[in-house]
Amino acid sequence: MKRKHKRLTFVGIALLLLGTAAALILTAFEDNIVFFYSPTDLIDKNPGPDRRLRLGGLVEENSVDKQGGGQVVFRVTDTAKTVNVRFKGLLPDLFREGQGVVAEGRFIKGVFVADDVLAKHDENYMPPEVAEALKKSGQWQGTEKAKSQ
């Protein structure tokens, strides 16, 4: 075997090993990535119940139902579509109807089961993902300060 062929074989094997290592690393990270969805995206794409994700939008008016045992059911909307959310635990103090919210959990049989709910932290802030989803739907009504964040 010529010297040139040995070198090409070595480079080929090195590239194969590098590609395998990159594929293994990306596969490991995929399990820990949490994707963001608006209600429209969530309904259209319908990810499986094993996928962890974030749902962002506005808490729909007159949709919050506080049930016994710390269970809360409410609806999140991007003004185009609405998703029912079920959450067990304490809601943030700033959680209320008509405000931006991001819920983290799983979409199971048409209901978003949230493990964590985040609300905006002052009157000028909305999570960037929620603001972007509202801008896409044409329903953005934020202030200039909120738009610049």
C-alpha positions as CSV (number, residue, x, y, z in Angstrom):
1,M,0.0,0.0,0.0
2,K,1.4,3.4,-0.9
3,R,2.0,6.1,1.6
4,K,-0.8,8.2,0.0
5,H,-3.3,5.4,0.4
6,K,-2.3,4.9,4.1
7,R,-2.8,8.6,4.8
8,L,-6.3,8.6,3.1
9,T,-7.3,5.5,5.0
10,F,-6.2,7.1,8.3
11,V,-8.1,10.3,7.5
12,G,-11.2,8.3,6.5
13,I,-11.2,6.3,9.8
14,A,-10.6,9.5,11.8
15,L,-13.6,11.2,10.1
16,L,-15.8,8.2,10.7
17,L,-14.8,8.2,14.4
18,L,-15.4,11.9,14.7
19,G,-18.9,11.6,13.0
20,T,-19.8,8.7,15.4
21,A,-18.8,10.7,18.4
22,A,-20.8,13.8,17.2
23,A,-23.9,11.6,16.6
24,L,-23.6,10.1,20.1
25,I,-23.2,13.5,21.7
26,L,-26.2,15.0,19.8
27,T,-28.4,11.9,20.8
28,A,-27.5,12.4,24.4
29,F,-28.4,16.1,24.3
30,E,-31.7,15.5,22.5
31,D,-33.2,14.0,25.6
32,N,-32.5,17.1,27.6
33,I,-33.7,19.7,25.1
34,V,-37.0,21.4,26.0
35,F,-38.8,22.8,22.9
36,F,-41.1,25.9,23.0
37,Y,-44.5,25.8,21.4
38,S,-47.4,28.2,21.0
39,P,-50.8,26.7,21.3
40,T,-51.1,26.7,17.5
41,D,-47.8,24.9,17.1
42,L,-48.7,22.4,19.8
43,I,-52.0,21.5,18.2
44,D,-50.6,21.3,14.7
45,K,-47.5,19.3,15.5
46,N,-49.0,17.2,18.3
47,P,-45.7,15.9,19.9
48,G,-45.8,12.6,21.7
49,P,-46.5,12.4,25.5
50,D,-42.9,11.4,26.1
51,R,-41.5,14.7,24.8
52,R,-40.9,17.4,27.4
53,L,-41.7,20.9,26.1
54,R,-42.7,24.5,27.0
55,L,-46.1,26.0,26.1
56,G,-46.3,29.8,26.0
57,G,-49.2,32.2,25.5
58,L,-51.8,34.2,27.3
59,V,-54.0,32.8,30.1
60,E,-57.5,33.0,28.6
61,E,-60.0,35.2,30.4
62,N,-62.5,33.3,32.7
63,S,-60.6,30.0,32.2
64,V,-58.9,29.5,35.6
65,D,-60.6,26.7,37.6
66,K,-59.0,26.1,41.0
67,Q,-59.9,22.6,42.1
68,G,-59.2,20.8,45.3
69,G,-55.8,19.5,46.4
70,G,-53.9,22.3,44.7
71,Q,-55.0,21.2,41.2
72,V,-55.6,24.1,38.8
73,V,-57.0,23.9,35.3
74,F,-56.8,26.8,32.8
75,R,-56.5,27.6,29.1
76,V,-53.6,29.1,27.3
77,T,-54.1,30.9,24.0
78,D,-52.2,32.6,21.3
79,T,-55.5,34.1,20.1
80,A,-55.6,31.7,17.2
81,K,-55.9,28.4,19.1
82,T,-56.3,27.4,22.8
83,V,-54.9,24.5,24.9
84,N,-56.2,23.2,28.2
85,V,-53.5,23.1,30.9
86,R,-53.6,21.0,34.1
87,F,-51.2,22.0,36.9
88,K,-50.8,20.7,40.4
89,G,-48.9,23.0,42.8
90,L,-48.6,26.6,43.7
91,L,-49.0,29.2,40.9
92,P,-46.7,32.2,40.9
93,D,-48.1,35.3,42.6
94,L,-48.2,37.2,39.3
95,F,-50.2,34.5,37.5
96,R,-53.6,35.8,36.3
97,E,-56.0,35.8,33.4
98,G,-54.9,37.8,30.4
99,Q,-51.2,37.7,31.3
100,G,-48.3,36.0,29.6
101,V,-47.3,32.6,30.9
102,V,-44.9,29.8,30.0
103,A,-45.8,26.3,31.3
104,E,-43.3,23.4,31.1
105,G,-44.5,19.8,30.9
106,R,-46.0,17.2,28.5
107,F,-48.8,17.2,26.0
108,I,-50.9,14.1,26.9
109,K,-54.2,13.3,25.0
110,G,-55.0,16.9,24.1
111,V,-54.2,18.3,27.6
112,F,-51.0,20.0,28.5
113,V,-49.9,18.6,31.9
114,A,-47.6,21.2,33.4
115,D,-44.8,20.5,36.0
116,D,-43.9,24.2,36.3
117,V,-45.7,27.5,35.5
118,L,-43.8,30.7,35.0
119,A,-45.6,34.1,34.9
120,K,-44.3,37.5,33.8
121,H,-42.3,39.2,36.5
122,D,-43.4,42.9,36.1
123,E,-45.9,44.8,34.0
124,N,-43.4,45.5,31.1
125,Y,-42.1,41.9,30.6
126,M,-43.4,39.0,28.6
127,P,-41.4,35.9,27.9
128,P,-39.6,36.4,24.5
129,E,-41.1,33.2,23.1
130,V,-44.7,34.3,24.0
131,A,-44.1,37.7,22.5
132,E,-42.8,36.2,19.3
133,A,-45.8,33.8,19.0
134,L,-48.2,36.7,19.5
135,K,-46.3,38.8,16.9
136,K,-46.6,35.9,14.4
137,S,-50.4,35.7,15.0
138,G,-50.7,39.5,14.6
139,Q,-52.1,39.9,18.1
140,W,-49.1,41.7,19.7
141,Q,-50.2,44.5,21.9
142,G,-47.0,45.1,24.0
143,T,-45.5,48.4,24.9
144,E,-42.4,49.8,23.2
145,K,-40.3,48.9,26.2
146,A,-41.5,45.2,26.1
147,K,-40.9,45.1,22.3
148,S,-37.2,46.0,22.8
149,Q,-36.5,43.3,25.3
